[in-house]
C-alpha cells in the first residue's frame, strides 16, 4: 500500500466540568492534601496540565467499539479485517498480522490553549487556585456514615486544550469514511460520555470546538 496523504483534524477541548486524567503520583501533591494517585497529569517541564494523546485515543476507540459491539470480553477488537473500521483506524489489538495494518490514526498530546495558559498564570499570580481539589467519600449504608475519604485534583472547568488528530490515508482507503468515523467518536464523547476518570460521578464533560480539517499531500510537504 502506498501512503498517499494525511488528514489533519484540529480542535479545542473545552472542559465543561472538572476533569482528571490521572498522573503518576508522587511529588505533585498540593500541600499534602491530594492523594498521590489522584493527581491530574502535568507536563514535568512546565508543571502545566495536559491531556495525553493516549487518553483521547483510548476513549475514542472505546466508545466506537461499544457503539459497533466490537469489543470481546472487555478487550479491544483484534479481528484485523479490512472491513473493520475500528481495527483499520486504531490497529488490531495484539494482531501484528492483521490484514488491515498499518494503524491509521495518530493522536497528539493536547496542551493548554494560550488563553487558558494566561488565565491560569493570572490566577496563580493572584493567589487563586489553578486546580479544583475535590474530596469524595464512600458511605456505609448500614450506619449512614462516611468512610474512606479520598481527595483528588481536577482541571478547572473552563480550561481549554488544543487537540490534534492525524489520519494516514493509504491507497485503497476511504479517507472521508475514516474521518467521519473519528468525528462521530468525538461527538459520542461530547454528547454521551466523558474524558478522564470518574465520568459517572460528574467528571470530564468536554466540548470539542472550532473543529477544522486539512488535507496534507505527502509530495508537497517540506521543511
C-alpha positions in Angstrom: 0.0 0.0 0.0 1.2 3.5 -0.8 0.8 6.2 1.8 -0.9 9.0 -0.1 -1.9 11.8 2.3 -2.7 12.9 5.8 -6.0 14.3 7.0 -5.3 16.7 9.9 -8.1 17.4 12.4 -7.5 20.2 14.8 -9.9 21.3 17.6 -10.2 22.8 21.0 -11.1 20.7 24.0 -13.2 22.8 26.4 -13.6 21.4 29.9 -17.3 21.9 30.8 -16.8 20.1 34.1 -13.8 19.4 36.3 -11.6 16.8 34.6 -8.9 14.5 35.8 -6.6 12.4 33.6 -4.5 10.7 36.3 -0.9 11.4 36.9 1.8 9.1 38.1 1.6 10.4 41.7 4.4 11.5 43.9 5.7 15.0 44.1 2.6 16.7 42.7 0.5 16.8 45.8 -0.7 20.3 46.7 0.2 21.0 50.3 -0.1 17.3 51.1 -3.9 17.5 50.5 -4.2 15.4 47.4 -3.8 11.6 47.3 -0.7 10.8 45.3 -2.6 8.6 42.9 -5.4 11.1 42.4 -3.4 14.0 40.9 -4.1 15.3 37.4 -1.2 14.7 35.0 1.1 17.6 34.3 3.9 18.4 31.9 7.1 17.8 34.0 8.9 20.6 32.1 6.3 23.3 32.8 4.1 21.9 35.6 1.1 22.7 33.4 -1.8 20.3 32.9 -2.1 18.5 29.6 -4.2 15.6 28.1 -2.1 12.7 26.8 -3.0 11.6 23.3 -3.2 8.1 24.6 -6.2 9.0 26.8 -8.2 10.6 24.0 -7.3 7.8 21.6 -8.3 5.1 24.1 -11.6 6.8 24.8 -12.3 7.3 21.1 -11.7 3.6 20.5 -13.7 2.5 23.5 -16.9 4.5 22.6 -16.7 3.4 18.9 -16.2 -0.3 19.8 -19.2 -0.1 22.2 -21.3 1.5 19.5 -20.4 -1.2 17.0 -20.3 -4.0 19.6 -16.7 -4.8 18.5 -15.1 -5.5 21.9 -14.7 -9.0 23.1 -14.6 -9.9 26.8 -13.7 -6.4 27.7 -10.7 -6.4 25.3 -10.2 -4.2 22.2 -11.2 -5.6 18.9 -8.5 -7.7 17.2 -10.3 -9.1 14.2 -7.9 -7.2 11.9 -10.4 -7.4 9.0 -10.2 -4.7 6.2 -13.9 -4.1 6.7 -13.5 -3.3 10.4 -13.1 0.5 10.8 -12.0 0.1 14.5 -9.1 -2.2 13.6 -8.2 -0.2 10.4 -8.1 3.2 12.2 -6.9 2.2 15.6 -5.0 -1.0 14.9 -5.9 -4.6 15.6 -5.2 -5.4 19.2 -2.3 -7.8 19.6 -2.6 -8.9 16.0 0.5 -8.0 14.1 -0.5 -10.0 11.0 -3.8 -8.1 10.6 -5.0 -7.6 7.0 -5.9 -4.0 7.8 -2.4 -3.0 9.0 -0.9 -0.4 9.5 -2.7 1.7 12.1 -4.1 4.9 10.5 -4.5 7.3 13.5 -2.1 9.5 15.4 -3.5 11.4 18.4 -1.2 14.2 19.7 -0.9 15.2 23.3 -3.2 18.2 23.9 -1.6 21.2 25.7 -3.1 24.3 27.2 -4.5 26.8 24.7 -2.7 30.2 25.1 -5.8 31.8 26.5 -6.1 29.2 29.3 -2.3 29.3 30.0 -2.6 33.1 30.5 -5.8 32.7 32.6 -4.2 30.1 34.9 -1.0 32.1 35.3 -3.1 35.1 36.3 -5.0 33.0 38.9 -1.7 31.8 40.3 -0.3 35.3 40.5 -3.4 36.5 42.3 -3.3 33.6 44.8 -6.3 31.8 43.3 -6.3 28.0 42.8 -5.3 26.7 39.4 -6.9 23.3 40.1 -10.0 22.1 41.9 -9.4 20.0 45.0 -12.3 17.6 45.5 -12.9 15.2 48.3 -15.2 12.2 48.0 -16.4 9.6 50.4 -17.9 6.2 50.3 -20.9 5.8 52.6 -21.6 2.9 54.9 -25.2 2.0 54.1 -25.8 0.4 57.4 -24.6 3.3 59.6 -25.1 6.2 57.2 -21.6 7.4 58.0 -18.8 8.4 55.5 -15.8 6.3 55.2 -12.5 6.3 53.3 -12.4 9.9 52.2 -10.2 10.5 49.2 -9.0 13.9 47.9 -8.3 14.3 44.2 -7.3 17.1 41.8 -9.3 18.2 38.8 -8.6 20.6 35.9 -10.8 23.6 36.4 -14.0 24.0 34.3 -13.4 26.4 31.5 -9.9 25.2 30.8 -9.2 24.7 27.1 -6.7 22.4 25.4 -5.6 22.3 21.8 -6.1 18.9 20.2 -4.8 17.4 17.0 -5.6 14.1 15.3 -3.9 12.8 12.1 -5.3 10.2 9.8 -2.9 8.4 7.4 -4.6 7.6 4.2 -3.2 4.7 2.1 -4.1 3.7 -1.5 -7.5 2.0 -1.4 -8.6 3.7 1.8 -11.7 5.8 2.0 -10.4 8.9 3.8 -13.8 10.5 4.1 -15.2 7.4 5.7 -12.4 7.2 8.3 -12.7 11.0 9.0 -16.5 10.6 9.5 -15.9 7.7 11.8 -13.4 9.6 14.1 -15.6 12.7 14.1 -18.6 10.5 15.2 -16.5 9.2 18.1 -15.7 12.7 19.2 -19.4 13.5 19.0 -20.3 10.5 21.1 -17.7 11.5 23.8 -19.1 15.1 23.8 -22.8 14.2 24.0 -22.9 10.8 25.8 -19.7 10.2 27.6 -16.7 11.9 29.2 -12.9 12.2 29.2 -10.7 11.0 32.1 -11.6 9.4 35.3 -15.0 9.2 37.2 -17.3 10.2 34.3 -20.2 8.6 36.1 -19.7 11.0 39.0 -19.8 14.2 37.1 -16.2 14.4 35.9 -14.9 15.1 32.4 -17.7 16.5 30.3 -15.9 18.2 27.3 -16.9 20.2 24.3 -15.0 19.9 21.0 -15.0 23.3 19.5 -13.6 25.0 16.3 -13.0 21.7 14.6 -11.0 22.2 11.4 -10.0 19.8 8.6 -6.9 20.0 6.4 -5.6 17.6 3.8 -1.8 17.3 3.5 -0.4 15.8 0.3 2.8 14.0 1.1 4.6 15.0 -2.0 4.0 18.7 -1.2 5.5 18.5 2.3 8.9 20.0 3.0 10.8 21.9 5.7 
